[in-house]
């Protein structure tokens, strides 16, 4: 019993001593605690400062790169501006009649024949015998012709619908025509035999027949074959003209272009 009492008193005195020592440390060594807190705060401030500095340096490099790019654009702009001014000075001394291509929206009235969906009546009164281009969704869709004073649309796939095109990056010339009945594909015939034509090449209007302007998209090449004196490309047109109720008619004012040619001949 005495031993247990002795142990209890010893533990109590030890704990009391430890608490007094802890209070003493807290009371007399707060300086070190404050120093530690100040160090942590300064470290955080320094870290934020270097972070902002690095971000600022990165931003400066980005702005310098953008400035160089803008200088390049300025050089290109000045070059083009000089060329345009030179051309403008040349044109001042040349009399050229004004050319205004006409774009007109026309409606499909009905089929000309119920057994041929590629020929339709259009609600336009033709002014002459000129063949006009039909456009849908910015793609070549066919041609419009004068039939006894009425406009008839000959859509892509019609046997009488033909117009001049370029094929591929080499801009090989050809003529679009039908690929036959029962298919929505087209043929490009009369391509020079030496032309480099590949599957996937894009077909665009050439404007050489004065029906369309140059560059209107027609379709892409699916197949290339060779005949005796020419190549023939099978193409998939971009637009299904048979399903359209409206078209744009393009008129390049060919008569006015003839006046321009006459004007150039007079100058020469």
NORDANOR-V822566 format. One record per backbone hydrogen bond with DSSP energy under -1.0 kcal/mol. CO is the residue of the C=O (numbers start at 1). NH is the residue of the N-H. E is the energy in kcal/mol with one decimal. If there is no record, write none. Layout:
# NORDANOR-V822566
co = {CO;CO}
nh = {NH;NH}
e = {E;E}
This chain:
# NORDANOR-V822566
co = {1;2;3;4;5;6;7;8;9;10;11;12;13;14;15;16;17;18;19;20;21;22;23;24;25;30;31;32;33;34;35;36;37;38;39;40;41;42;43;44;45;46;47;48;49;50;51;52;53;54;55;56;57;58;59;60;61;62;63;64;65;66;67;68;69;70;71;72;73;74;75;76;77;78;79;80;81;82;83;84;85;86;87;88;91;102;104;106;107;110;113;118;119;120;121;122;132;133;134;134;135;136;139;141;142;143;144;145;150;151;152;153;154;155;158;163;164;165;166;167;168;172;174;175;177;186;187;188;189;191;192;198;201;202;203;203;204;205;207;216;217;218;219;220;221;223;225;230;231;232;233;234;234;235;236;239;240;241;245;247;248;249;250;251;253;254;255;256;257;258;259;260;261;262;263;264}
nh = {5;6;7;8;9;10;11;12;13;14;15;16;17;18;19;20;21;22;23;24;25;26;27;28;29;34;35;36;37;38;39;40;41;42;43;44;45;46;47;48;49;50;51;52;53;54;55;56;57;58;59;60;61;62;63;64;65;66;67;68;69;70;71;72;73;74;75;76;77;78;79;80;81;82;83;84;85;86;87;88;89;90;91;92;94;251;249;247;123;121;116;155;112;153;109;124;144;250;141;142;248;139;136;156;134;154;132;152;147;122;145;120;143;158;161;176;206;174;204;172;171;167;165;189;187;235;177;233;175;231;195;201;221;168;218;219;166;215;210;205;140;238;203;236;200;234;232;227;191;225;188;222;223;186;220;241;243;244;108;106;135;104;133;102;257;258;259;260;261;262;263;264;265;266;267;268}
e = {-2.0;-2.2;-2.2;-2.2;-2.2;-2.1;-2.3;-2.2;-2.3;-2.1;-2.4;-2.0;-2.0;-2.2;-2.3;-1.8;-2.3;-2.4;-2.3;-2.2;-2.4;-2.3;-2.2;-2.6;-2.1;-2.6;-2.4;-2.1;-2.1;-2.5;-2.2;-2.2;-2.2;-2.5;-2.4;-2.2;-2.4;-2.7;-2.3;-2.3;-2.2;-2.4;-2.1;-2.4;-2.3;-2.4;-2.2;-2.5;-2.3;-2.3;-2.2;-2.1;-1.9;-2.0;-2.4;-2.3;-2.2;-2.3;-2.3;-2.0;-2.0;-2.4;-2.0;-1.9;-2.2;-2.2;-2.0;-2.3;-2.8;-2.7;-2.2;-2.6;-2.8;-2.1;-2.1;-2.7;-2.4;-2.2;-2.4;-2.7;-2.3;-1.7;-2.5;-1.5;-1.6;-2.4;-3.4;-2.3;-2.0;-2.9;-1.7;-2.7;-2.3;-3.4;-2.8;-1.8;-2.8;-2.7;-2.9;-1.0;-2.7;-1.4;-2.4;-2.5;-2.6;-3.2;-2.3;-2.7;-3.3;-2.3;-2.6;-2.1;-2.4;-2.5;-1.5;-2.6;-1.6;-1.7;-2.3;-2.2;-1.4;-2.1;-2.5;-2.7;-2.5;-2.8;-2.7;-2.3;-2.4;-2.8;-2.0;-1.9;-2.6;-2.4;-2.9;-1.3;-3.2;-2.9;-1.1;-2.6;-2.3;-2.6;-3.1;-2.7;-2.3;-2.8;-2.8;-3.2;-1.7;-2.8;-2.7;-3.8;-1.6;-2.4;-1.7;-1.1;-1.4;-1.4;-3.0;-3.1;-2.8;-2.1;-1.5;-2.8;-1.5;-1.9;-1.4;-1.7;-2.2;-2.2;-2.2;-2.4;-2.1;-1.8;-1.9;-2.4}
